Each structure stands twice: as C-alpha cells, then as structure tokens.
Amino acid sequence: MTPRPGGLVWFDEPDPPRGEQLSRERIVAAAIALADADLRGEVTMRAVAALVGSRTPMSLYRYVGSKEGLTDLMVDEVYGEISVPPGGWRERLHGLGTSGWEAVQRHPWFARLAFSRPPLGPHALAVYDTALAALEEFDLGAAERMGAINTVLGHVFGSGLALLEERAMRERAGLPGEADLAAAARPYLQRITEEGRHPHFIRWANDPAHLEPAPQSFERILGWLLDGIAGEITPSARCSG
C-alpha cells in the first residue's frame, strides 16, 4: 500500500519488507540518534540512509511510507518512554509530567515534533489511556478529562521547546553556560547600570543570588498546575491521590 502524501503512518501503514538487512526498527533508531545529536533535532532521509548503510534514501520509504511517516514513528517511540505510575490521580498525573520531562530532556526535538503530528500511535494512545484512567472516578466531561492531561503535557512540551531553543541559541552564540553568558554581558550591564536605565532589571542582574535555582522549576510549576486541576475536579481532590 502506498501512503497518501502527509497521511499518518497509522492510517496508511505500509507492510515493511521482511527478511532484509533494513528494518523499520533500525531506521527509526537511526533517525532518533541523528535527531538527538543535532542541535535543532533535524533529520534528513539521506542522513538516515547513510547511517543504516543504505545506498539511497528511497529505500527507506518501503519501511516508513514517507518523511511524515518517519516522524510519526519517531514521536511514538519517545511516547513509549513516558510512563504513568500507579496511585491516586495526583501521583499519576505527576508521574506523567516528570516522566515526560525526562523524555524531552533526552530528546528535546520530541517537544517540537509532538505538536506537528497527531498522537495516534500505539505508545501515545497507551499513555493517554492510562492518564485518562486516573480521572475516571470524577464526574468530569470528556473535554475536561483530556484538558487536564493536556495541561500537564503542555507544560512538558513547552519546557522541552524552551530547552531545544536555548541549546541551539547557546551554541550559535558560543555561550554554552551561564558563566559564559554572564561574562559576555558584564560590560553591557555595567554600562546600563551607570546610565540608570532599567532599574528593576539591573537590581535583579546585580543580585549575587540571581542565578540560584529559579522558583519556577519544572517540578514547582507542575505542582501549581496540579493544584489548579485539583480545584477544578472537586474541593476534596486536594486531599486525595
């Protein structure tokens, strides 16, 4: 079967050839390795073909259908790294968030691609199904249940996008660490301090503690979000889970 251009691999999945050197699993693993190594998480079919030892990128399409099909498979493979632990609703959604954050730190490109393709692969559906089960006991509509899940995953993906963009920015600017950025900015900050411009920002920048761990860490924001979800579910939900 030949997939429609842009069609989801789950809808128009080609039957991967059997008994050959290449395989869908090898192709997806190679694409993920290349995306992990690239600052922007970019992957080309030519680069994947070279990594798996294929003479032409066209040979890959027999296994993944299209470039979009490869994207579907890559994204779903990372969804397979996300887990929802047992427990009450809060433990389960907290685990969804922290597990997702661990996954996007390993694969920052995942946060970008997760927005580009519908999450309908088997691993993605398993994650959503298990997370939705955590809210089954409450009298919530379908949109509210999914909204709670997407609130948590939105935090995961937003944080992942920030990580991806910051990593690329620091590489382009040649400022890999906070100390490098501080050293480069010091003369400029000194000048605007002396000019008296932007006093509130300068007060923050000149505070010796301004680089200490920020209060809006991933974990803390996740806690705030779960508090908000608890308030929407039921007043007693804050004490459950």
C-alpha positions as CSV (number, residue, x, y, z in Angstrom):
1,M,0.0,0.0,0.0
2,T,1.3,3.5,-0.9
3,P,0.5,6.1,1.8
4,R,-1.2,9.3,0.8
5,P,1.2,12.3,1.0
6,G,1.2,13.6,4.5
7,G,-1.1,10.8,5.8
8,L,-0.4,9.3,9.2
9,V,1.6,6.1,9.1
10,W,-1.1,4.6,11.4
11,F,-3.8,5.2,8.7
12,D,-1.8,4.1,5.7
13,E,0.8,1.9,7.2
14,P,2.9,0.0,4.5
15,D,3.8,-3.5,5.2
16,P,7.5,-3.4,6.0
17,P,9.6,-5.9,3.9
18,R,10.7,-8.9,5.9
19,G,14.0,-10.9,5.8
20,E,16.1,-7.9,4.6
21,Q,19.0,-6.1,6.1
22,L,17.0,-3.0,6.8
23,S,14.0,-2.8,9.1
24,R,11.6,-0.2,10.4
25,E,13.1,-0.5,13.9
26,R,16.7,0.2,12.6
27,I,15.5,3.2,10.6
28,V,13.6,4.7,13.5
29,A,16.5,4.1,15.9
30,A,18.9,5.8,13.4
31,A,16.6,8.8,12.9
32,I,16.3,9.3,16.7
33,A,20.1,9.1,17.2
34,L,20.6,11.7,14.5
35,A,17.9,14.0,16.0
36,D,19.4,13.6,19.4
37,A,22.8,14.7,18.1
38,D,21.5,17.7,16.1
39,L,21.1,21.0,18.0
40,R,17.8,21.6,16.2
41,G,16.8,18.0,16.1
42,E,16.7,18.0,12.3
43,V,16.8,14.8,10.4
44,T,17.1,14.1,6.6
45,M,16.2,10.9,4.9
46,R,19.6,11.0,3.2
47,A,21.4,11.1,6.6
48,V,19.3,8.2,7.9
49,A,20.0,6.2,4.8
50,A,23.7,6.7,5.3
51,L,23.6,5.7,8.9
52,V,21.8,2.5,8.2
53,G,24.0,1.6,5.3
54,S,21.6,2.2,2.5
55,R,22.8,3.4,-0.8
56,T,19.7,5.5,-1.5
57,P,17.1,7.3,0.7
58,M,14.4,5.9,-1.5
59,S,14.9,2.5,0.0
60,L,13.6,3.8,3.4
61,Y,10.2,4.7,2.1
62,R,9.4,1.0,1.7
63,Y,9.5,0.8,5.5
64,V,8.2,4.1,6.8
65,G,6.0,5.3,3.9
66,S,7.1,8.9,3.8
67,K,9.1,11.5,5.7
68,E,6.0,12.3,7.7
69,G,5.6,8.5,8.4
70,L,9.1,8.5,9.9
71,T,8.2,11.5,12.0
72,D,5.1,9.6,13.3
73,L,7.3,6.6,14.2
74,M,10.0,8.7,15.9
75,V,7.4,10.6,18.0
76,D,5.6,7.4,19.1
77,E,8.9,5.8,20.0
78,V,9.5,8.5,22.5
79,Y,6.0,8.3,23.8
80,G,7.0,4.8,24.7
81,E,9.5,6.2,27.2
82,I,6.7,8.0,29.1
83,S,5.0,6.2,31.9
84,V,2.1,6.8,34.3
85,P,2.7,5.3,37.7
86,P,0.0,3.6,39.8
87,G,-1.5,5.6,42.7
88,G,-4.1,8.3,43.1
89,W,-4.9,10.8,40.4
90,R,-2.3,13.3,41.5
91,E,0.5,10.8,41.7
92,R,-0.4,9.5,38.3
93,L,-0.5,12.9,36.6
94,H,2.6,14.0,38.5
95,G,4.3,10.9,37.2
96,L,3.1,11.6,33.7
97,G,4.7,15.1,33.9
98,T,8.0,14.0,35.4
99,S,8.4,11.0,33.1
100,G,7.6,13.3,30.1
101,W,10.1,15.8,31.2
102,E,12.8,13.1,31.4
103,A,11.9,12.0,27.9
104,V,12.2,15.6,26.4
105,Q,15.5,16.1,28.2
106,R,16.8,13.0,26.4
107,H,15.1,14.0,23.1
108,P,14.4,17.8,23.0
109,W,13.2,17.6,19.4
110,F,10.3,15.5,20.6
111,A,8.6,18.5,22.1
112,R,8.6,20.2,18.7
113,L,7.5,17.2,16.7
114,A,4.8,16.3,19.2
115,F,2.9,19.4,18.1
116,S,3.4,18.6,14.4
117,R,1.6,15.2,14.2
118,P,-1.5,13.8,16.0
119,P,-0.6,11.5,18.9
120,L,-2.3,8.4,17.5
121,G,0.4,5.8,17.6
122,P,0.2,2.8,19.9
123,H,2.6,4.2,22.5
124,A,0.9,7.6,22.6
125,L,-2.6,6.1,22.9
126,A,-1.4,3.9,25.8
127,V,0.0,7.0,27.6
128,Y,-3.3,8.9,27.1
129,D,-5.4,5.9,28.0
130,T,-3.6,5.3,31.3
131,A,-3.6,9.0,32.2
132,L,-7.3,9.4,31.5
133,A,-8.0,6.4,33.7
134,A,-6.6,8.4,36.6
135,L,-9.6,10.8,36.3
136,E,-12.2,8.2,35.7
137,E,-13.6,8.4,39.3
138,F,-14.5,12.1,39.0
139,D,-17.6,13.5,37.4
140,L,-15.9,15.2,34.5
141,G,-16.8,15.7,30.9
142,A,-14.7,14.3,28.1
143,A,-13.2,17.7,27.3
144,E,-12.3,18.3,31.0
145,R,-10.6,15.0,31.4
146,M,-8.5,15.5,28.3
147,G,-7.9,19.1,29.2
148,A,-6.3,18.0,32.5
149,I,-4.0,15.6,30.6
150,N,-3.1,18.2,28.0
151,T,-2.4,20.8,30.7
152,V,0.3,18.5,32.1
153,L,1.7,17.5,28.7
154,G,1.6,21.2,27.6
155,H,4.0,22.0,30.4
156,V,6.2,19.1,29.3
157,F,6.3,20.2,25.7
158,G,6.6,23.9,26.4
159,S,9.5,23.2,28.7
160,G,11.0,20.9,26.1
161,L,10.7,23.6,23.3
162,A,12.5,26.1,25.6
163,L,15.3,23.6,26.2
164,L,15.6,22.9,22.4
165,E,15.7,26.6,21.5
166,E,18.1,27.6,24.3
167,R,20.5,24.8,23.4
168,A,20.6,26.0,19.8
169,M,20.9,29.6,20.8
170,R,23.8,29.0,23.2
171,E,25.7,27.0,20.5
172,R,25.2,29.8,17.9
173,A,26.3,32.5,20.3
174,G,29.2,30.4,21.7
175,L,27.9,30.8,25.3
176,P,27.4,27.2,26.5
177,G,27.0,28.0,30.2
178,E,25.5,30.7,32.5
179,A,29.0,31.8,33.5
180,D,29.9,32.3,29.8
181,L,26.8,34.4,29.2
182,A,27.4,36.5,32.4
183,A,31.0,37.2,31.4
184,A,30.0,38.3,27.9
185,A,27.2,40.5,29.2
186,R,29.1,42.1,32.1
187,P,30.4,45.2,30.2
188,Y,27.0,45.9,28.8
189,L,25.2,45.5,32.1
190,Q,27.8,47.8,33.8
191,R,27.1,50.5,31.2
192,I,23.3,50.5,31.6
193,T,23.8,50.3,35.4
194,E,25.8,53.5,35.3
195,E,23.2,55.1,33.0
196,G,20.4,54.3,35.4
197,R,18.3,52.5,32.8
198,H,16.0,49.6,33.5
199,P,16.5,49.8,37.3
200,H,14.4,46.8,38.2
201,F,16.2,44.5,35.8
202,I,19.6,45.8,36.9
203,R,18.7,45.3,40.5
204,W,17.9,41.6,39.7
205,A,21.0,41.2,37.5
206,N,23.3,42.6,40.2
207,D,21.9,40.4,42.9
208,P,24.5,37.8,43.7
209,A,21.7,35.2,44.2
210,H,20.0,35.8,40.8
211,L,21.5,32.6,39.3
212,E,20.3,30.4,42.1
213,P,17.7,27.7,41.2
214,A,14.7,29.6,40.0
215,P,11.4,29.2,41.9
216,Q,9.6,28.3,38.7
217,S,11.4,25.0,38.2
218,F,9.6,22.3,36.2
219,E,8.6,20.5,39.4
220,R,7.2,23.6,41.0
221,I,5.2,24.7,38.0
222,L,3.9,21.1,37.7
223,G,2.7,21.3,41.3
224,W,0.9,24.6,40.6
225,L,-0.8,23.0,37.6
226,L,-1.9,20.0,39.7
227,D,-3.3,22.3,42.4
228,G,-5.3,24.1,39.7
229,I,-6.6,20.8,38.3
230,A,-7.5,19.7,41.9
231,G,-9.6,22.8,42.3
232,E,-11.5,22.1,39.1
233,I,-12.1,18.4,40.0
234,T,-13.6,18.8,43.4
235,P,-12.7,20.5,46.7
236,S,-11.9,17.2,48.3
237,A,-9.5,16.2,45.5
238,R,-6.7,18.3,47.0
239,C,-6.5,15.7,49.8
240,S,-6.9,12.6,47.6
241,G,-4.4,10.9,45.4
